[in-house]
Amino acid sequence: MEKSKWKSLGFHSLMNLEEARVRAKQLNAQAFLKEQERRVQLRKIEDEQNAKRYDSVLPIEFVNEFEARFVQARDSETKRGIRKKSRAYSQWKAAQKVIIELQIDPSDWFYSIHEIYDHFHRRRLSLRYTNAILKFVNLWGYFISKKLARPFHPIPVPRGYERQRILEAFYEKDRTSVAVPSKEISPEFLDKVRGQLNQINFNWVYLSVWFGLRPQEVDNLKDKNLWRVETLATGRKILWVFQTKIIALPPEDRWKPIPIIFEQQEFALRIIESANFKRPLTKTVRKHFGQGTTLYGGRKGFSDLMLSKGQSFENISIWMGHSTLDRTWKSYKRRRKFHLVGY
């Protein structure tokens, strides 16, 4: 009788503990939703305040028409839900900030070139991003000047001395504010977290490690139009991956080949065919692989992984989709790591 009583008490204790855990999860979920609602409301208030402040320089009715004409979500990443906002939208928002901060009428921009270049110099933006913003600044200037029947001359992209000055400002930034290359994720490191990392996230990282793919390219493997497998007469399989990042080449030249050489790659191919993979959060990657590791960690270690298995550096560069060996050597080869044939 006494034994039965203790069993009953133990059962009720476990039930109470489970109820407490469920309740804690519910409270955490509710707190998370409340925090999300609070952020949405704050963002809404901020947007309304910015709209009032910007209206004198960026009239809302003209902005709406401009965005409908020139800032449409036309890129495939936005349509497929991979990106919440198109690149064009992000660049246009940055251009709006520049226009507001300058407080110069578009018809006077050409006469204020040096002041505008000084603005980009102070902000220490990269030259590529500067030119992307200037594109939308000029597009807005042309659009609004035509609406108001005013003359307009576009701001030329920085050249010569101005170009060099902006470049130097960007490279002289505090290194803590500049993106640092990711630490590599090796197959051995990946095996250590097997069972700790969610399986679909593990599979995503596995594809990155054994195929050396960019994060976006791994995501794109869910789209059967962006990859294919070719079987040669010898029986060797080749995985062809479309490089959405490479926009300066015609579509037929944007496919890169990756031969299926190792059994781990055979397994990775089965993962692709099953579509059982999903990009992990960056904080999840850092939790399991350490601070300084990003979603590029698998790709970062690919060149040394293939070199350790006797593959030539020229082939590795092709498999990674680089146009030059210099790019592979500078960004994806560990300088202090060497590989000896037969060891």
SULMOGI-V205890 format. One record per residue. N is the residue number from 1. RES is the residue in one small letter. SS is DSSP state (H for helix, E for strand, - for the rest). PSI is psi in whole degrees, -180 to 180 (none if undefined). OMEGA is omega in whole degrees, 0 to 359 (none if undefined). Layout:
n res ss psi omega
N RES SS PSI OMEGA
N RES SS PSI OMEGA
//
This chain:
n res ss psi omega
1 m - -45 180
2 e H -40 180
3 k H -42 179
4 s H -38 179
5 k H -45 180
6 w H -37 177
7 k H -42 180
8 s H -43 179
9 l H -41 179
10 g H -40 179
11 f H -46 180
12 h H -35 178
13 s H -42 179
14 l H -40 178
15 m H -44 179
16 n H -40 179
17 l H -42 179
18 e H -41 178
19 e H -40 179
20 a H -39 179
21 r H -44 179
22 v H -44 179
23 r H -40 179
24 a H -41 178
25 k H -42 179
26 q H -43 179
27 l H -41 178
28 n H -41 179
29 a H -42 179
30 q H -42 179
31 a H -39 179
32 f H -44 179
33 l H -40 178
34 k H -41 179
35 e H -39 177
36 q H -45 178
37 e H -41 180
38 r H -43 179
39 r H -39 178
40 v H -44 180
41 q H -43 178
42 l H -41 179
43 r H -39 179
44 k H -44 178
45 i H -43 179
46 e H -43 179
47 d H -39 179
48 e H -41 179
49 q H -41 178
50 n H -38 180
51 a H -42 179
52 k H -41 182
53 r H -34 183
54 y H -17 190
55 d - -31 181
56 s - -30 181
57 v - -36 181
58 l - 81 181
59 p - 130 189
60 i H -37 181
61 e H -34 177
62 f H -36 179
63 v H -44 179
64 n H -43 180
65 e H -41 179
66 f H -47 182
67 e H -38 178
68 a H -34 182
69 r H -44 192
70 f H -14 185
71 v - 50 180
72 q - 150 179
73 a - 77 186
74 r - -15 183
75 d - 149 187
76 s H -29 182
77 e H -39 179
78 t H -42 181
79 k H -34 182
80 r - 5 175
81 g - 9 180
82 i - -38 176
83 r - 138 178
84 k - -38 180
85 k - 142 178
86 s - 159 177
87 r H -39 180
88 a H -41 180
89 y H -44 180
90 s H -42 179
91 q H -37 178
92 w H -41 177
93 k H -41 177
94 a H -39 178
95 a H -38 178
96 q H -42 180
97 k H -40 179
98 v H -45 181
99 i H -42 180
100 i H -45 183
101 e H -34 182
102 l H -38 181
103 q - 43 178
104 i - 136 179
105 d - 137 182
106 p H -32 179
107 s H -14 180
108 d H 3 184
109 w - -42 183
110 f H -31 180
111 y H -6 181
112 s H 31 184
113 i H -47 184
114 h H -37 177
115 e H -38 179
116 i H -42 177
117 y H -37 178
118 d H -36 179
119 h H -47 179
120 f H -34 178
121 h H -43 180
122 r H -37 181
123 r H -13 177
124 r - 46 178
125 l - 158 176
126 s - 156 180
127 l H -39 180
128 r H -44 180
129 y H -37 177
130 t H -47 181
131 n H -35 178
132 a H -41 178
133 i H -43 180
134 l H -34 179
135 k H -46 181
136 f H -32 175
137 v H -48 179
138 n H -37 179
139 l H -42 177
140 w H -43 180
141 g H -44 178
142 y H -44 183
143 f H -52 185
144 i H -34 179
145 s H -38 177
146 k H -39 179
147 k H -39 185
148 l - 7 179
149 a - 49 179
150 r - 155 178
151 p - 151 179
152 f - 132 173
153 h - 125 183
154 p - 155 176
155 i - 121 180
156 p - 151 177
157 v - 147 182
158 p - 133 177
159 r - 164 175
160 g H -126 184
161 y H -45 182
162 e H -40 179
163 r H -46 181
164 q H -38 181
165 r H -42 179
166 i H -39 178
167 l H -46 181
168 e H -40 179
169 a H -40 180
170 f H -45 184
171 y H -20 180
172 e - 2 178
173 k - 156 174
174 d - 128 184
175 r H -24 180
176 t H -20 182
177 s H 0 180
178 v - 140 180
179 a - 131 180
180 v - 138 179
181 p - 146 182
182 s - 152 169
183 k - 154 184
184 e - 154 173
185 i - 113 181
186 s - 161 176
187 p H -37 179
188 e H -43 179
189 f H -39 180
190 l H -41 179
191 d H -31 181
192 k H -31 182
193 v - 3 178
194 r - 129 183
195 g - -25 177
196 q - -37 181
197 l - 140 176
198 n - 137 188
199 q H -44 182
200 i H -31 175
201 n H -40 177
202 f H -45 180
203 n H -38 180
204 w H -47 180
205 v H -37 179
206 y H -43 178
207 l H -40 180
208 s H -41 182
209 v H -46 189
210 w H -11 175
211 f H -8 178
212 g - 35 184
213 l - 151 171
214 r - 153 180
215 p H -42 181
216 q H -35 180
217 e H -35 176
218 v H -45 177
219 d H -40 184
220 n H -14 179
221 l - -9 174
222 k - -20 181
223 d - 113 184
224 k H -11 176
225 n H -11 186
226 l H 8 174
227 w E 157 176
228 r E 161 179
229 v E 129 177
230 e E 134 177
231 t E 120 181
232 l - 169 180
233 a - -28 180
234 t - -9 183
235 g - -10 179
236 r - 134 178
237 k E 142 177
238 i E 125 174
239 l E 121 177
240 w E 127 182
241 v E 132 179
242 f E 131 182
243 q - 98 181
244 t - -22 181
245 k - -31 183
246 i - 102 184
247 i - -6 184
248 a - -1 182
249 l - 155 175
250 p - 155 185
251 p H -39 183
252 e H -21 180
253 d H 6 182
254 r - 5 176
255 w E 133 177
256 k E 141 181
257 p E 140 174
258 i E 108 181
259 p E 143 177
260 i - 99 187
261 i - -40 188
262 f - 157 182
263 e H -30 177
264 q H -34 178
265 q H -32 174
266 e H -44 178
267 f H -41 179
268 a H -36 179
269 l H -37 178
270 r H -32 176
271 i H -44 179
272 i H -46 183
273 e H -30 179
274 s H -19 183
275 a - 23 182
276 n - 66 178
277 f - 152 181
278 k - 139 181
279 r - 128 176
280 p - 162 174
281 l - 152 179
282 t H -39 180
283 k H -29 176
284 t H -41 178
285 v H -44 180
286 r H -36 180
287 k H -42 185
288 h H -28 185
289 f H 0 175
290 g - 154 177
291 q - 145 181
292 g - -4 178
293 t - 132 180
294 t - -172 179
295 l - -10 176
296 y - 3 184
297 g H -43 179
298 g H -46 179
299 r H -33 183
300 k H -33 182
301 g - 3 187
302 f H -42 183
303 s H -44 179
304 d H -33 177
305 l H -47 181
306 m H -37 177
307 l H -38 180
308 s H -19 179
309 k - 16 171
310 g - 12 180
311 q - 150 182
312 s - 150 182
313 f H -34 179
314 e H -45 179
315 n H -41 180
316 i H -41 180
317 s H -39 178
318 i H -43 181
319 w H -30 179
320 m - -10 177
321 g - 23 180
322 h - 146 180
323 s - -21 181
324 t - 154 175
325 l H -30 181
326 d H -40 180
327 r H -43 180
328 t H -43 183
329 w H -45 184
330 k H -39 190
331 s H -20 189
332 y H 15 177
333 k - 125 176
334 r - 124 186
335 r - -33 186
336 r - 10 179
337 k - 124 180
338 f - 163 185
339 h - 126 180
340 l - 130 180
341 v - 129 177
342 g - -5 180
343 y - none none
//
